[in-house]
Amino acid sequence: MKILLFGASGLLGRHLVQAGAGHELTALSHAQADITDRKKLDELFAQPWDAVINAAAVCDFDACERDPVGTGRINRAAPLDLARRCHDVGAKFVQFTSDYVFRGDVDRPLTETDPVDPISVYGQQKADLEGEIPGLCPQALIIRLSWLYGENGKTFMSLLPGLLAKEKTLRVASGKLGRCLYAPDAADWIRRLVEGGHSGVFNLVNDGDTSWEEFARSCRDRMRAQGSEPACREIIEVPFEEMGPNWSKRPRFSCLDIGKLAQAFPPGPRCWTGALGDFLDSQKTVAAKR
């Protein structure tokens, strides 16, 4: 397949590059191709593509709240433009959304058909994509992700091993329940969906509900089992609504159901605990090489 990837330097993009082996992949970072630059897009779409994957986005939650118009150009307007262009040239369009499209007041795993009801700017931007892309590009593939983490990532879960190794006391937002996703696993499942020609909305997370506080404690326990001794002696749980002015706009419960994905590719994604073990193994390997 001839694939065009935007956002290749981000956490997800870097792993998609690795998963793209065997395909004719053109992977572009933001510096190489800004998805809001129509002239650049005109040049790129003058070529034929089998699939266009958009991993470019503003994932800074607070930035979206501060500047909904500016971030909306990247998180909403540009992906909709890409969807139109893909439909015009007959390319598969792949766009990522988030568990933040949900309000967070439904205490059960959320499926692809559950109604969205975002309570934040970021969530609304992603919900708009889910609502509008199918009409612009009927064969588009929309993949919901949640709590993505991995090597060299900037998310809390990505940074956690380093924080536990250095900080004697760690404050962790508590009271949220969701499902996390290890970036290498994400890239592998995305590859399967694209190669399989799937379209529509798919939830993609590792199996099993968790919370940030449980993830932090599991991470510390596994680091100790590996033979390291984290500096962290106390994990302080702080209700997530008290962490800052915009934290109450995050959904309290946003566990994504992966039954649809498991039906397409039995038995579906592995449990988050196994993925966490691989993540910590990779962290230890990288540290040993330094």
Secondary structure, DSSP 4 states (H G I P E B T S, - for coil): -EEEEE-TTSHHHHHHHHHTTTSEEEEE-TTT--TT-HHHHHHHTTS--SEEEE------HHHHHH-HHHHHIIIIIHHHHHHHHHHHHT-EEEEEEEGGGS-S---S-B-TTSPP---SHHHHHHHHHHHHHHHH-TT-EEEEE-SEE-TT--SHHHHHHHHHHH-SEEEEEES-BB--EEHHHHHHHHHHHHHTT--EEEE---BS-B-HHHHHHHHHHHHHHTT---S--EEEEEEGGGS-TTGGGS-SB-PBP-HHHHHHSTT-SPBHHHHHHHHHHHHHHHHHH-
